[in-house]
Amino acid sequence: MNTTIESLIPHRFPFLFVDEIVSASAEEIIGIKTFSKSNDAMLLGSFPDSGFIPGMILIESMAQCGGAGIKMLGLADGFFGLVSMDKVKFFKGVTYETEIKYVVKNIRVSERLIKQEGVAYVMDELVAEASWICAKLNN
């Protein structure tokens, strides 16, 4: 899919954690991100000896994928912010220079609320999962 992520969500470098939306439908959004030591250097201090990407950054990245897919599809308009997370689980650490695939399911999408759940994979191995709600914010 050719749409640039920056045209879909408000996040910008260094807090833009989506490389590409691979596919998007009303039911499911698939996105990818590869964190790199050069582009994401601000994260290196979190686990300097292990090279792990912080788990909550993986969840933020997954939520950004979900939001970008929603905007790409035109299912909701406006500025949405993450307001709750549930069922967050981490199964394995993820290191830099590793492609992460996010599969996000749309549970409920309206003009005011977006509820999604997602899983993150590295080489088809489950590394994290979560559900979250985003609410429309008034600017």
C-alpha positions in Angstrom: 0.0 0.0 0.0 1.5 3.3 -1.1 0.1 5.8 1.3 2.7 7.4 3.5 2.3 6.8 7.2 2.8 10.5 8.0 -0.3 11.4 6.0 -2.4 9.0 8.2 -1.3 9.6 11.8 0.1 12.6 13.6 3.2 11.0 15.0 6.6 12.1 13.6 10.2 11.2 14.0 11.5 10.2 16.5 8.1 8.9 17.8 6.8 7.4 14.5 6.9 3.6 14.9 5.3 2.3 11.7 7.2 1.6 8.5 4.4 0.3 6.3 0.8 -0.8 6.3 0.9 -4.1 4.3 -2.9 -4.6 4.1 -6.0 -3.1 5.6 -9.6 -4.2 5.7 -12.5 -3.4 8.0 -11.7 -6.5 10.0 -7.8 -6.6 10.0 -4.8 -4.4 9.6 -1.3 -5.7 9.0 1.7 -3.4 9.4 5.5 -3.8 9.9 8.2 -2.0 11.7 12.0 -2.6 11.9 13.6 -0.6 14.7 17.2 0.4 13.9 20.0 1.5 16.2 20.6 4.5 14.0 17.0 5.7 13.5 15.8 4.8 16.9 18.8 5.7 19.0 16.7 7.3 21.7 15.5 3.9 22.7 19.0 2.4 23.2 19.3 3.4 26.8 16.4 1.3 28.0 18.2 -2.1 27.8 21.7 -1.2 26.8 23.2 -4.6 27.5 20.6 -6.8 25.8 19.6 -4.7 22.8 15.9 -5.2 23.5 13.3 -2.7 22.3 11.2 -1.6 25.3 7.9 -3.6 25.4 5.7 -0.6 25.7 7.2 0.8 22.5 6.1 -2.4 20.8 2.6 -1.8 22.0 2.7 1.8 20.9 3.9 0.7 17.5 1.1 -1.8 17.2 -1.5 0.9 18.1 0.0 3.2 15.6 -0.4 0.5 12.9 -4.0 0.1 13.9 -4.6 3.9 13.7 -2.9 4.2 10.4 -5.0 1.4 9.0 -8.2 3.0 10.3 -7.3 6.3 8.6 -6.2 4.6 5.4 -9.6 2.9 5.2 -11.5 6.1 6.0 -13.4 4.3 8.9 -13.0 7.3 11.3 -11.9 10.9 11.0 -10.3 13.2 13.4 -7.6 13.1 16.1 -7.6 10.0 18.3 -5.5 9.3 21.3 -4.8 6.1 23.2 -6.9 6.1 26.4 -6.7 2.5 27.7 -4.8 -0.8 27.3 -5.8 -4.2 28.5 -4.5 -7.8 28.3 -0.9 -6.6 27.5 1.5 -9.6 27.4 5.1 -9.9 26.4 6.4 -13.3 25.4 9.9 -12.7 24.0 12.2 -9.7 23.7 12.7 -8.1 20.3 16.1 -6.8 19.2 17.0 -4.0 16.7 17.3 -4.7 13.0 14.5 -7.3 13.3 11.3 -6.9 11.3 8.1 -7.0 13.4 4.8 -7.9 11.9 1.7 -6.6 13.6 -1.8 -8.1 13.0 -4.5 -5.8 14.4 -8.2 -6.7 14.6 -10.8 -4.0 14.6 -13.3 -4.8 17.4 -15.3 -1.6 17.3 -14.9 1.5 15.2 -17.1 4.6 15.5 -16.6 8.3 15.0 -15.7 8.6 18.8 -14.1 5.3 19.8 -11.8 2.7 18.3 -11.3 -0.6 20.0 -8.6 -2.9 18.6 -6.6 -5.9 19.6 -3.3 -7.0 18.1 -0.4 -9.4 18.1 3.2 -8.9 17.2 5.3 -11.5 15.5 9.0 -11.9 14.7 9.5 -14.6 12.1 6.0 -16.1 12.8 6.8 -16.3 16.6 4.5 -14.4 18.9 6.3 -11.7 20.9 3.5 -9.5 22.3 -0.2 -9.0 22.4 -2.6 -6.4 23.7 -6.0 -4.7 23.3 -6.6 -1.0 23.5 -9.1 1.8 23.1 -8.5 5.1 21.4 -10.9 8.0 21.8 -11.5 11.1 19.7 -9.8 14.1 21.2 -11.1 17.6 20.8 -8.4 20.0 19.8 
